[in-house]
Amino acid sequence: MKLAVAGYLFPFFFLFKPGLALLGSPLHITFSILEGTSATILIAMAIEGYFIRPMNILERVALLVGGLSLFAPGWETDILAIRVVTPVLYFHWRRSRKPSGTAWMRGESN
């Protein structure tokens, strides 16, 4: 049920991103498809609360803001989404990795 929210919002992307209806130049269409896909994935991750491991509430809010920013028209909101989502996903990925302090004991290499 949670993932259905992202699927419910997707038809509204056609109003704000005419490139999804294949209107415009090939570059505009490509960027619109990437934005629509990214926004849907970000909103779904925020609502579900899981990416590599469970997310805390701040990560979920940041991903929701980023997904909705990609949903809005204009390049300014796209820049905002990139600046909000990139550090959140990076730090989430870094925290999910196992510490490699004892990797040499287990015979693993870095």
N, C-alpha and C positions, 0 to 999 in steps of 0.2 A: 504494500500500500504506500509505503514511503517513497519508493522509486517512481510511483505513478505521478507524483507531483511534477517531477522534471519532465516527464512525458506529456503532461497536461500543458505545461508552459511552452513546449516546442512549437505548436501551431501559431502562437502569438509572435514568434520570431519572424514569421513571414511579413508581418506588418512593419517591423522595425528594420529588417534586413532584406530588402528586395532581391539581393543576390541569391538568397536561398530559393527563390522562384525562378532562378536562372535569368534574371533581368540585370543587364549591365555588362561591363567588360569581363573577360575571363579572369583577370586579376581580382576584380571586385567580387566575382562569384566565388573564387577560391578562398579569399579571406572571409567572406560571409559564411561559407561552409565550415571553415576552421573555427570561427567564433561561435557559431551555433553549436557545434559539437563540443567545444571546450566548455561553453556555458552550461550545457546540459549535464556534462560529466561533473563539473564543479558543484552545481546545485544538488545533484544526486549524492555526491560525496558528503556535502554539508548536511543534508537531511538524514542520510543513513548514519553518519558519524563514524565512518571507517574508511581508511585508505590502505595503509600497510598494517596498521594496528589501530585500536580505537583512538579517536581524537578527543581532545578536551573541548570545552565549550568555546574558548577563544579561537581555536583553529576552525571550528565549525562555522562560527560567525564570520570569520575572515574569508572562508571559501564561499559562503553564501553571498557576501558583499561582492567578491570577485566575480562570481557567476552572474549575479544580477547586473553588475557593471558591464559585463560583456553583452548582456541582453539589451542594454540601452544603446541607442544610436550615437555615433560620434567616436572619433579616434581618442578624444580625451578620456572617455570612460574605459576604453581599451587599455590605455596606458595605466590608468588607476588599477585596473584588474591585474595587470601584469605585476605592478609594483606591490600589490597586496598579496597575491597568491604565490608568487615565486619564493619569497622567504619562508612563508608558512609551510609550503610543501618541502622545501629544502631542510628546514629544521625538523620537521616531522620525520623525514627519511633518515636524517642523522641520528635521531633519538631511537629509531627502530633498529638500528644496527647493533650487533653485539659488541661489547668492548673487546678489543684485540690485545689487551694487556697480557693475557695468559695464553695467547695463541701458540707461542713457542713450546709450551708444555704439552700441548695436544698434538704437536707435530705439524701444525698448519703454517702456511706462509702467508705473508701479507700481500 
